[in-house]
């Protein structure tokens, strides 16, 4: 009722939902790649004997960076109205 009284329509909820989807995807890709970086860091440390700090730090930063660049390239292909919300 408050929307009708203030002269607004329900489209304000649509915009927020799209923003949340894009942000959720970005967060999910970042977390997924961070987890993959942890796993690869563990493998690097166990199999090659690289010091633990170096293996974990390097692999996490590398994989999260790759995930963010991949998300950016994906976001370029989104429709213009959705891409503005990123």
HUJO-V25818 format. One line per field, one symbol per residue. phi: phi as a letter, one per 20 degrees, with the letter a starting at -180 (. if undefined). burial: # if it has 24 or more other C-alpha atoms within 12 Angstrom, else .. Layout:
phi=???
burial=???
This chain:
phi=.ffffenddeffffgfffffffffffffffffffffffffffffffednfggffffffffffffffffffffffffefggffffef
burial=.....................#...#..##..##.###.###............##.#######..##..#..............#
